[in-house]
Amino acid sequence: MISSEPLITDPTWSFFLVLAIILLAPLLLRRLRVPHIIGLMLAGVLIGPYSMNLIARDRSFEIFGQVGIYYIMFLAALELNMGSVEHYGRRGLQFGLLTFLIPLAMGVASAHYLLGYGTGTSLLLGCVLGSHTLVSYPIVSRYGLGRHRSVIISVVATAIAIFLALLMVAIIVGRLQPDTGWRFWLWFAVKCVLYGTFVIMVFPRLGRWFLRRYDDSVMQYIFILSLVFLSAALAELAGLEGLLGAFMAGLVVNRLIPRTSPLMNRIEFVGNALFIPYFLIGVGMIIDVNILLSDRHTMWIVAVIVVTATLSKWLAAEVMRLTSQGDHESSMLMFGLTNAHAAGALAIVMIGTDERVQLMDNAMLNGTVMLILFSCIISSLATNYGAQKTALRETPLDENRGSYHGKCLIAYSREANVAPMTQMAMLIRNPYIPESMVGLNVTFEDKSGQSTNQAGRKMLEKAQEMAAAADIHMVTMNRVSTNIASGILHTMVENECGEVIVSLSDRTTDMPKSSLGTVIDNLLSSTHREVMALRSIVPLNTLRRVVVAVPQKAEYEVGFYKWLEHVCRIGEQLDCHLDFHAHPDTLPHIRQYMHQKHNYLRTEYHEMERWSQIMSLSGNSGTDHMIIFVTARPDSISYQQRFDGLPLTIYRHFSQTSVMLLYPDQWGDPLDTVSIFAPNGRAVNRQGDWLARIFKGK
């Protein structure tokens, strides 16, 4: 330590220095291709009390650091796909046991035979090596691999390893206390059960209730963050670690926060911009590199601990790779995620050095601190390597037969529908193309040639704000036209849009039973692109189940795989159940696609031999359900006469349920022919329809 007092004591300058490190460390190390996490930790070492002593590691670093590690665990759980957790849960359990038991055994053997410690100290060191912290998880998020199978397995394994390590520490320390009989362990088990039951039963219902009633972005963020710390505090009351509480909170509110939602973007932004870097800098400030030069005994302890920890975690990942027939990149990614030791290791070593326990000495404490430095560096490098190779190997899905994967057009008509239509577009959009969302408002031109489009501007501004909050660039257009459908169609062509979302309006008494309104009717008759008419009763992120009604011969439509992929994106982003009701001849095609591309989604399949059976869906639907009716245009392969009465059926029997009418892509584009619209917006004649029917053999 250079001096007893830090050079900078003013809070303003101290905070400025931290912000400068957060800003500059990644920029400087990016040219060296070094993960920014290493730069933040090394910067903490440099400015800390054991080096230049620029600022003190005061209470602010403890508070922000605690928030940061909770944030890492919360984000790791939040980005999980619960269907993937169910699918890979067994492998996660297997890897969790491997990545805990192998380091535990090797740590106990090393401490006992190489360092000469007793049984209790050796077991505690084994728990230190068996646990780990997801310090390098932000690297995975930056590559967009939060829902990759290797990442999911590693995150599940992390929760299991931390739980087993802390449970074993509690048993070891408890045996040293005089008042830890069977009543103590019984009460501990009861507290854990009560805590888990309360969080699982109350948090999702409370979150769904709050998010449905309050749409203020600040209130939603504060509410979610409050749940995280409430769960962490309750976990500590139950005798567990707050890390597990934050992870648990992320699991239970996972389905309420879609990955592409503005709320998710705010959560990630605040954590990655402030709390997580604060935690990493704070960890670096407790590291004293002079330990390596103090004496040979300390150097020997550090070498044994670091080598044993790294080798055992690598061995666990390799055993998992061999047993699951994985590849080298996935093994390296799993090793990187599970190799870092930080919060869990510090918690265990602090317990071991407590005066009431006294199972660890200062040499062991110093060795653990150096383990944090080296393990985080190795973890960051390994995770960056594995994530980069995995991201390069993964290719975007492109299997829709002949369908056009273009931008998603959202045609707004009412301000009340702006939020759900924009949310739906963010769920189904193609993330691999730039400017994937186009917002449109079409206003009528009055007799004087001037348009009253002030309301349209407000709707587009609101939609653009929602997209920007989710870090999505959205193009907006305010067109003036004598015909709304014509304005939508021309926008689709000009902007190369592959699908359009419109609002499913309420019916009027003079509408025919087969009509969806003049605009949608003309839109369907004039384009072969996918059209989605949406009516949302509740916010989409509060949906628990999506029911999909599929007609017979739907698999013969050109847009079959395209709309199926859109439905899968909805299920993946909302993390909800998908129930497919389809004809027995169509279900195998859906099952095969889901098994090959989305086997981690929670799906159910029901046979529906006749389209009239959709009436049975009304009795099983509620406000937290959405029903997607996959229908078809007239003269298409899967079209049925019963489709004509679908608008009236929805109005009468599904008024309390969110509904989407989905018209898939079809062959041929009526826009390539001449479309003539009457002044009232109805199609008078469309040249080329009869030619299309001849080529189709109709």
C-alpha positions in Angstrom: 0.0 0.0 0.0 1.4 3.4 -1.0 -0.2 5.6 1.6 -2.8 5.3 4.3 -5.1 7.9 2.8 -6.3 7.7 -0.8 -5.3 10.5 -3.1 -8.9 11.3 -4.1 -11.4 11.8 -1.3 -14.0 14.1 -3.0 -17.0 12.0 -3.9 -17.5 13.9 -7.2 -14.0 13.2 -8.4 -14.2 9.6 -7.2 -17.3 9.0 -9.2 -15.8 10.7 -12.2 -12.8 8.4 -12.0 -15.0 5.3 -11.9 -17.0 6.5 -14.9 -13.8 7.2 -16.8 -12.6 3.7 -16.1 -16.0 2.2 -17.3 -15.7 4.3 -20.5 -12.0 3.9 -21.3 -11.0 0.4 -20.2 -13.1 -1.4 -22.9 -11.9 1.1 -25.5 -8.2 0.6 -24.7 -8.4 -3.1 -24.5 -10.6 -3.7 -27.5 -7.6 -3.0 -29.8 -5.7 -5.8 -27.9 -8.7 -8.1 -28.3 -8.9 -8.5 -24.5 -12.4 -8.8 -22.9 -13.5 -5.6 -21.2 -14.2 -7.5 -18.0 -10.4 -8.0 -17.5 -9.8 -4.4 -18.1 -12.3 -3.3 -15.4 -10.8 -5.7 -12.9 -7.2 -4.7 -13.7 -8.2 -1.0 -13.5 -9.6 -1.7 -10.0 -6.3 -3.3 -9.0 -4.4 -0.2 -10.3 -6.5 2.4 -8.5 -7.1 0.3 -5.4 -5.5 0.6 -1.9 -2.8 -2.0 -2.7 -1.4 -0.1 -5.7 -1.7 3.6 -6.6 -4.3 4.1 -3.8 -6.3 6.7 -5.8 -9.7 6.1 -4.2 -10.8 4.1 -1.2 -13.0 1.1 -1.5 -15.7 2.6 0.6 -19.3 1.8 1.3 -20.4 2.8 -2.1 -18.3 0.0 -3.7 -19.9 -2.5 -1.3 -23.4 -1.4 -2.1 -23.0 -1.1 -5.8 -20.9 -4.2 -5.9 -23.7 -6.2 -4.2 -26.2 -4.8 -6.6 -23.8 -5.7 -9.5 -23.5 -9.4 -8.5 -27.2 -9.6 -7.9 -27.7 -8.1 -11.4 -25.5 -10.7 -13.0 -27.4 -13.6 -11.5 -30.8 -11.9 -12.2 -29.9 -11.2 -15.9 -28.6 -14.8 -16.3 -32.0 -16.1 -15.1 -34.0 -13.5 -17.0 -32.4 -14.4 -20.4 -33.1 -18.1 -19.9 -35.9 -19.7 -22.0 -37.9 -21.6 -19.5 -38.8 -24.2 -22.1 -35.1 -24.6 -22.7 -34.5 -25.0 -19.0 -37.1 -27.8 -18.9 -35.5 -29.4 -22.0 -31.9 -29.1 -20.8 -32.6 -29.2 -17.1 -31.3 -32.8 -16.7 -28.1 -31.9 -18.5 -27.8 -28.7 -16.3 -28.2 -30.9 -13.2 -25.6 -33.3 -14.5 -23.1 -30.5 -15.3 -23.9 -28.8 -12.0 -22.9 -32.0 -10.1 -19.8 -32.4 -12.2 -18.6 -28.8 -11.9 -19.1 -29.0 -8.1 -18.0 -32.5 -7.2 -14.8 -32.7 -9.3 -13.4 -29.4 -8.0 -14.6 -30.3 -4.5 -12.7 -33.6 -4.6 -9.6 -32.1 -6.2 -9.7 -29.1 -3.8 -9.9 -31.3 -0.7 -7.1 -33.5 -1.9 -4.9 -30.6 -2.8 -5.5 -28.8 0.5 -4.9 -31.9 2.5 -1.9 -33.5 0.8 -0.2 -30.5 -0.9 -0.8 -27.7 1.6 -1.1 -29.8 4.8 -4.4 -28.4 6.0 -6.9 -30.3 8.2 -10.2 -31.9 7.2 -12.4 -28.8 7.9 -10.2 -26.3 6.1 -9.8 -28.7 3.1 -13.5 -29.1 2.8 -14.0 -25.4 2.9 -11.4 -24.9 0.2 -13.2 -27.6 -1.8 -16.4 -25.6 -1.5 -14.6 -22.5 -2.7 -13.4 -24.3 -5.8 -16.7 -26.1 -6.4 -18.7 -22.8 -6.4 -18.3 -20.2 -9.1 -19.8 -16.9 -10.3 -21.1 -15.9 -13.7 -18.7 -13.0 -14.0 -18.2 -13.5 -17.7 -21.9 -13.7 -18.5 -22.0 -10.2 -20.0 -19.7 -11.5 -22.8 -22.3 -14.1 -23.7 -25.0 -11.5 -23.7 -23.0 -9.3 -26.1 -22.8 -12.1 -28.6 -26.6 -12.8 -28.3 -26.1 -16.3 -26.9 -28.1 -16.0 -23.7 -30.4 -18.8 -24.9 -27.9 -21.1 -26.4 -28.0 -24.6 -25.0 -24.5 -24.5 -23.6 -25.2 -21.2 -21.8 -28.5 -22.5 -20.4 -26.7 -25.7 -19.1 -24.0 -23.6 -17.6 -26.4 -21.2 -15.9 -28.5 -24.0 -14.4 -25.2 -25.7 -13.3 -24.2 -22.4 -11.6 -27.3 -22.3 -9.5 -26.8 -25.9 -8.5 -23.1 -25.5 -7.7 -23.6 -22.4 -5.6 -26.5 -24.0 -3.7 -24.5 -27.2 -3.0 -21.4 -25.3 -2.0 -23.3 -23.0 0.4 -25.3 -25.9 1.8 -22.1 -27.8 2.5 -20.5 -24.8 4.2 -23.6 -24.4 6.4 -23.2 -28.1 7.4 -19.5 -27.8 8.1 -19.9 -24.6 10.1 -23.0 -25.9 11.8 -21.2 -28.9 13.2 -18.9 -26.5 15.0 -21.8 -24.7 16.7 -23.3 -26.2 19.9 -26.9 -25.4 19.1 -27.2 -27.0 15.7 -29.2 -30.1 16.3 -31.9 -31.7 14.3 -34.3 -28.8 15.2 -31.9 -26.4 13.5 -31.8 -28.3 10.3 -35.6 -28.9 10.3 -36.2 -25.2 10.8 -33.7 -24.5 8.0 -35.6 -26.8 5.6 -38.9 -25.3 6.6 -37.6 -21.8 5.9 -36.3 -22.8 2.5 -39.6 -24.4 1.5 -41.6 -21.4 2.7 -39.3 -19.0 0.8 -39.5 -21.0 -2.4 -43.2 -21.3 -2.2 -43.7 -17.6 -1.6 -41.6 -16.5 -4.4 -43.0 -19.0 -6.9 -46.6 -18.4 -6.0 -46.7 -14.6 -5.3 -44.1 -13.0 -7.5 -45.5 -14.0 -11.0 -49.1 -13.0 -10.0 -48.0 -9.8 -8.5 -45.8 -9.0 -11.5 -48.6 -9.8 -14.0 -51.0 -7.6 -12.0 -48.6 -4.6 -11.9 -47.5 -4.7 -15.5 -51.1 -4.9 -16.7 -52.1 -1.8 -14.8 -49.1 0.5 -15.0 -47.2 1.2 -18.2 -44.9 3.9 -16.9 -41.3 2.7 -17.8 -39.7 4.0 -14.6 -42.3 2.4 -12.4 -42.0 -0.9 -14.2 -38.2 -0.9 -13.8 -38.3 0.0 -10.1 -40.9 -2.6 -9.5 -38.8 -5.4 -11.1 -35.7 -4.3 -9.2 -37.7 -4.3 -6.0 -38.7 -7.9 -6.6 -35.1 -8.8 -7.1 -33.9 -7.4 -3.8 -36.9 -8.6 -1.9 -36.2 -12.1 -3.1 -32.5 -11.7 -2.2 -33.4 -10.4 1.3 -35.9 -13.3 1.9 -33.3 -15.8 0.8 -30.9 -14.5 3.3 -33.6 -14.7 6.0 -34.1 -18.3 5.0 -30.4 -19.0 5.6 -29.5 -19.0 1.9 -27.3 -16.6 -0.1 -28.7 -13.5 -1.7 -27.2 -14.6 -5.0 -29.7 -17.5 -5.1 -32.5 -15.1 -4.3 -31.7 -12.8 -7.2 -31.4 -15.8 -9.5 -34.8 -17.1 -8.2 -36.4 -13.7 -8.9 -35.2 -13.8 -12.5 -36.7 -17.3 -13.0 -40.1 -16.4 -11.8 -40.5 -13.1 -13.6 -38.8 -14.4 -16.7 -42.0 -14.8 -18.7 -43.2 -11.3 -17.9 -40.2 -9.6 -19.6 -39.8 -10.5 -23.3 -36.2 -10.4 -24.6 -36.9 -7.6 -27.1 -39.1 -5.5 -24.8 -38.3 -1.9 -23.7 -38.3 -3.1 -20.1 -35.6 -5.7 -20.8 -33.5 -3.2 -22.6 -33.7 -0.8 -19.6 -32.7 -3.6 -17.2 -29.7 -4.6 -19.3 -28.7 -1.0 -20.0 -28.6 0.1 -16.3 -26.8 -3.1 -15.2 -24.2 -3.2 -17.9 -23.6 0.6 -17.8 -23.2 1.0 -14.0 -23.8 -1.8 -11.5 -21.9 -4.7 -13.1 -18.8 -2.5 -13.9 -18.9 -1.2 -10.3 -18.8 -4.7 -9.0 -15.9 -5.7 -11.3 -13.8 -2.6 -10.3 -14.6 -3.3 -6.6 -13.4 -6.9 -6.9 -10.1 -5.6 -8.5 -9.6 -3.2 -5.6 -9.4 -6.0 -3.0 -6.6 -7.8 -4.8 -3.1 -7.3 -3.6 -0.6 -8.4 -6.3 2.2 -7.9 -3.8 1.1 -11.2 -2.3 2.8 -13.0 -5.1 6.1 -11.5 -4.0 5.7 -11.8 -0.3 7.1 -15.3 0.4 7.4 -18.7 -1.2 4.8 -20.3 1.0 2.1 -17.8 -0.1 3.2 -18.3 -3.7 2.9 -22.0 -3.3 -0.6 -21.7 -1.9 -1.7 -19.4 -4.7 -0.2 -21.7 -7.3 -1.9 -24.8 -5.9 -5.3 -23.1 -5.6 -5.3 -21.5 -9.0 -4.0 -24.6 -10.9 -6.4 -26.9 -9.0 -9.4 -24.7 -9.6 -8.7 -24.2 -13.3 -7.9 -27.8 -14.0 -10.9 -29.2 -12.1 -13.4 -26.8 -13.9 -11.8 -27.7 -17.3 -12.0 -31.4 -16.5 -15.7 -31.0 -15.5 -16.5 -29.3 -18.8 -14.6 -32.0 -20.8 -16.4 -34.8 -19.0 -19.7 -33.1 -19.9 -18.6 -32.7 -23.5 -17.7 -36.4 -23.8 -20.9 -37.6 -22.1 -23.2 -35.3 -24.2 -21.2 -35.6 -27.5 -20.7 -31.8 -27.6 -18.1 -29.8 -29.6 -15.0 -28.1 -28.5 -16.4 -24.6 -28.8 -19.4 -25.5 -26.5 -17.0 -27.1 -24.0 -14.8 -24.0 -23.9 -17.9 -21.8 -23.5 -19.1 -23.9 -20.5 -15.6 -23.9 -19.0 -15.4 -20.1 -19.3 -18.7 -19.5 -17.7 -18.1 -21.8 -14.8 -14.4 -21.0 -14.0 -14.7 -17.6 -12.5 -14.6 -17.3 -8.7 -15.8 -14.1 -7.1 -18.8 -13.5 -4.8 -19.4 -17.1 -3.8 -15.7 -17.7 -3.0 -15.4 -14.5 -1.0 -18.5 -15.4 1.0 -17.2 -18.8 1.8 -13.7 -17.6 2.8 -15.1 -14.9 4.9 -17.1 -17.5 6.8 -14.0 -19.6 7.2 -11.9 -16.8 8.6 -14.6 -15.7 11.1 -13.5 -15.8 14.7 -16.2 -18.2 15.6 -15.1 -20.7 12.9 -11.4 -20.1 12.4 -10.9 -22.8 9.7 -8.9 -20.6 7.4 -5.8 -18.4 7.9 -4.6 -15.3 6.2 -2.6 -17.3 3.7 -5.7 -19.1 2.6 -7.5 -15.8 2.4 -4.7 -14.3 0.2 -4.7 -17.4 -2.0 -8.5 -17.1 -2.5 -8.2 -13.4 -3.4 -5.5 -14.2 -6.0 -7.8 -17.0 -7.3 -10.4 -14.4 -8.0 -8.0 -12.4 -10.2 -6.6 -15.3 -12.2 -9.9 -17.2 -12.5 -11.7 -14.1 -13.8 -9.0 -13.5 -16.4 -9.0 -17.1 -17.6 -12.8 -17.2 -17.5 -13.1 -14.0 -19.6 -10.7 -15.2 -22.2 -12.2 -18.7 -22.5 -15.8 -17.4 -22.6 -14.9 -14.8 -25.3 -13.2 -17.5 -27.4 -16.1 -20.0 -27.1 -18.8 -17.4 -27.6 -17.1 -16.0 -30.7 -16.6 -19.4 -32.3 -20.2 -20.4 -31.4 -21.7 -17.2 -32.7 -19.8 -17.6 -36.0 -21.1 -21.2 -36.4 -24.7 -20.4 -35.7 -26.6 -19.4 -38.8 -30.0 -17.6 -39.0 -33.0 -19.6 -39.8 -34.2 -19.5 -43.5 -36.4 -22.4 -44.3 -39.7 -21.0 -45.5 -40.4 -22.3 -48.9 -40.5 -19.4 -51.3 -41.6 -16.9 -48.6 -40.1 -13.5 -48.6 -38.3 -12.5 -45.4 -38.6 -8.7 -45.5 -39.3 -5.9 -43.1 -42.4 -5.9 -40.8 -44.9 -3.2 -41.6 -47.2 -2.0 -38.9 -50.2 0.0 -40.1 -51.6 2.1 -37.2 -55.1 3.3 -37.2 -56.0 4.0 -33.5 -53.8 5.3 -30.7 -55.1 2.6 -28.3 -53.6 -0.1 -30.5 -50.1 1.4 -31.0 -48.6 -0.4 -28.0 -49.8 -4.0 -28.7 -49.1 -3.8 -32.5 -45.6 -2.4 -31.9 -45.0 -5.2 -29.3 -46.1 -7.8 -31.7 -43.8 -6.5 -34.4 -40.9 -6.6 -32.0 -41.6 -10.2 -31.2 -41.9 -11.5 -34.8 -39.5 -9.2 -36.7 -36.5 -10.6 -38.5 -33.5 -9.5 -36.3 -31.0 -10.2 -39.1 -32.0 -7.3 -41.4 -31.5 -3.6 -40.8 -34.5 -1.4 -40.2 -36.6 -4.5 -39.7 -39.7 -2.5 -38.6 -41.6 0.1 -40.6 -44.4 2.1 -38.9 -47.1 3.6 -41.1 -50.1 5.9 -40.7 -52.3 6.6 -43.7 -54.6 9.6 -43.5 -57.4 10.6 -45.9 -56.9 13.6 -48.1 -59.7 16.1 -47.8 -61.3 18.2 -50.5 -58.9 21.0 -50.2 -55.9 18.7 -50.6 -54.8 19.2 -47.0 -54.5 16.3 -44.5 -55.3 16.3 -40.9 -52.6 13.9 -39.7 -51.7 15.3 -36.3 -53.1 12.2 -34.6 -51.1 10.0 -37.0 -47.8 11.8 -36.0 -48.6 11.2 -32.4 -49.1 7.5 -33.0 -45.9 7.2 -34.9 -43.9 9.1 -32.3 -45.2 6.8 -29.6 -44.4 3.7 -31.6 -40.9 5.0 -32.4 -40.3 5.7 -28.7 -41.3 2.1 -27.8 -38.9 0.7 -30.5 -36.1 2.9 -29.5 -36.5 1.9 -25.8 -35.9 -1.7 -27.0 -32.9 -0.5 -29.0 -34.6 -1.2 -32.3 -34.4 1.3 -35.2 -37.9 1.8 -36.6 -38.7 3.8 -39.8 -41.9 5.7 -39.6 -44.0 7.1 -42.5 -47.1 9.4 -42.5 -48.8 9.1 -45.9 -51.7 10.9 -47.4 -54.0 8.9 -49.7 -57.5 8.8 -50.9 -57.5 5.1 -50.1 -56.0 3.6 -46.9 -55.4 0.1 -48.3 -53.7 1.5 -51.4 -51.3 3.5 -49.1 -50.5 0.4 -47.1 -49.8 -1.7 -50.3 -47.6 0.9 -51.9 -45.6 1.2 -48.7 -45.1 -2.6 -48.6 -43.7 -2.5 -52.1 -41.5 0.6 -51.6 -40.0 -0.7 -48.4 -39.7 -4.4 -49.3 -41.9 -5.5 -46.4 -42.6 -9.2 -46.0 -45.6 -9.0 -43.7 -48.0 -6.4 -42.3 -49.8 -6.1 -39.0 -53.1 -4.3 -38.9 -55.7 -3.7 -36.2 -58.6 -6.0 -35.9 -61.4 -3.4 -35.5 -64.7 -3.9 -33.7 -67.6 -4.9 -35.9 -70.5 -2.7 -36.9 -74.1 -3.9 -37.4 -74.1 -3.4 -41.2 -70.9 -5.4 -41.8 -71.3 -8.8 -43.6 -70.4 -11.8 -41.5 -67.3 -12.5 -43.6 -66.0 -8.9 -43.6 -63.1 -7.6 -41.5 -63.7 -4.1 -42.7 -63.0 -2.3 -46.0 -59.3 -1.8 -45.4 -58.4 -5.3 -44.4 -60.7 -6.8 -47.1 -59.0 -4.8 -49.8 -55.6 -5.5 -48.3 -56.2 -9.3 -48.4 -57.4 -9.2 -52.0 -54.5 -7.1 -53.2 -51.4 -8.7 -51.8 -50.0 -12.2 -51.3 -47.8 -11.2 -48.4 -48.6 -12.4 -44.8 -51.3 -10.3 -43.1 -51.9 -10.3 -39.4 -55.0 -8.7 -37.9 -54.5 -8.2 -34.2 -56.8 -7.5 -31.3 -55.0 -7.4 -27.9 -57.0 -7.4 -24.6 -54.0 -7.3 -22.3 -50.3 -6.5 -22.7 -48.6 -9.2 -24.7 -45.9 -9.8 -22.1 -48.5 -11.0 -19.6 -49.8 -13.8 -21.8 -49.4 -17.3 -20.5 -50.5 -19.4 -23.4 -50.9 -19.0 -27.2 -53.4 -21.2 -28.9 -52.9 -21.8 -32.6 -55.8 -23.1 -34.7 -54.5 -24.5 -38.0 -56.7 -25.6 -40.9 -56.4 -28.7 -43.0 -53.8 -28.6 -45.8 -52.1 -25.6 -44.3 -48.8 -27.3 -44.9 -49.3 -26.9 -48.7 -49.3 -23.1 -48.5 -46.1 -21.4 -49.5 -46.0 -19.4 -46.2 -46.5 -22.4 -43.9 -43.0 -22.3 -42.4 -42.9 -18.6 -42.3 -45.9 -18.1 -40.1 -44.9 -21.1 -38.0 -41.5 -19.4 -37.4 -43.4 -16.2 -36.4 -45.5 -18.1 -33.9 -42.3 -19.7 -32.5 -40.7 -16.3 -32.0 -43.8 -15.2 -30.1 -43.5 -18.3 -27.9 -39.8 -17.9 -27.4 -39.9 -14.2 -26.6 -42.9 -14.4 -24.3 -41.7 -17.8 -22.9 -45.3 -19.1 -22.9 -47.0 -22.3 -23.8 -47.9 -23.0 -27.5 -50.9 -25.1 -28.1 -51.4 -26.3 -31.7 -54.8 -27.5 -32.8 -54.5 -28.9 -36.3 -55.8 -31.7 -38.6 -54.1 -35.1 -38.1 -52.4 -34.8 -41.5 -51.0 -31.3 -40.7 -49.8 -32.0 -37.1 -46.8 -34.2 -38.2 -45.4 -31.3 -40.2 -45.7 -28.9 -37.3 -44.1 -31.5 -34.9 -41.2 -32.1 -37.2 -40.4 -28.4 -37.6 -40.7 -27.8 -33.9 -38.5 -30.8 -33.1 -35.8 -29.7 -35.5 -35.7 -26.0 -34.9 -37.5 -25.2 -31.6 -37.5 -28.3 -29.5 -36.9 -26.3 -26.3 -40.3 -24.5 -26.5 -43.1 -25.8 -24.4 -45.7 -27.1 -26.9 -48.8 -29.2 -26.9 -50.5 -30.8 -29.9 -54.2 -31.5 -30.3 -56.0 -33.1 -33.2 -58.7 -31.0 -34.8 -60.3 -32.9 -37.7 -62.9 -30.3 -38.5 -62.6 -26.5 -38.5 -65.9 -26.2 -36.7 -64.1 -27.6 -33.6 -62.6 -24.1 -33.0 -65.7 -23.3 -31.0 -64.4 -25.6 -28.2 -61.5 -23.2 -27.8 -63.7 -20.5 -26.4 -64.4 -22.4 -23.3 -60.7 -22.9 -22.5 -59.5 -19.3 -23.2 -59.1 -16.5 -20.8 -57.7 -13.0 -20.6 -54.1 -14.3 -20.3 -54.5 -16.4 -23.5 -54.1 -15.4 -27.2 -55.7 -17.4 -30.0 -54.1 -17.3 -33.5 -56.5 -18.4 -36.2 -54.4 -19.4 -39.2 -56.8 -18.9 -42.1 -56.5 -18.4 -45.8 -57.6 -16.2 -48.7 -60.3 -17.5 -51.1 -59.0 -19.7 -53.9 -56.0 -20.9 -51.9 -55.3 -24.5 -51.2 -56.3 -24.5 -47.5 -59.3 -22.2 -47.9 -62.6 -23.5 -46.4 -66.1 -22.1 -46.7 -66.3 -21.9 -42.9 -63.6 -19.1 -42.9 -66.3 -16.7 -44.2 -68.0 -16.7 -40.8 -64.8 -16.4 -38.8 -65.0 -12.6 -38.2 -68.5 -12.9 -36.7 -67.5 -16.0 -34.7 -64.6 -14.0 -33.1 -66.9 -11.1 -32.3 -69.5 -13.3 -30.6 -67.5 -16.0 -28.8 -64.0 -14.7 -28.3 -64.7 -11.1 -27.2 -62.7 -11.5 -23.9 -59.6 -13.1 -25.5 -56.7 -11.6 -27.5 -57.0 -12.7 -31.1 -54.9 -12.7 -34.2 -56.2 -13.6 -37.7 -53.2 -14.7 -39.7 -53.3 -15.0 -43.5 -50.1 -16.7 -44.7 -48.0 -15.9 -47.8 -49.3 -17.3 -51.1 -47.9 -17.7 -54.6 -48.1 -14.8 -57.0 -48.5 -11.1 -56.2 -51.6 -9.2 -57.3 -49.5 -6.0 -56.9 -47.7 -7.0 -60.1 -51.0 -6.6 -62.0 -53.2 -3.6 -62.3 -55.4 -2.8 -59.2 -58.2 -0.3 -59.7 -59.9 1.1 -56.6 -63.2 2.9 -56.6 -63.3 6.2 -54.5 -65.0 4.3 -51.7 -62.0 2.0 -51.4 -63.5 -1.1 -52.8 -61.7 -3.1 -55.5 -63.6 -2.8 -58.8 -61.5 -5.0 -61.0 -58.1 -6.7 -60.7 -56.6 -7.9 -64.0 -54.8 -11.1 -63.7 -56.9 -13.0 -61.2 -58.3 -15.3 -63.8 -54.8 -16.0 -65.1 -53.6 -16.9 -61.6 -56.5 -19.4 -61.3 -55.6 -21.0 -64.7 -52.0 -21.5 -63.6 -53.2 -22.9 -60.3 -55.5 -25.3 -62.1 -58.6 -23.8 -60.5 
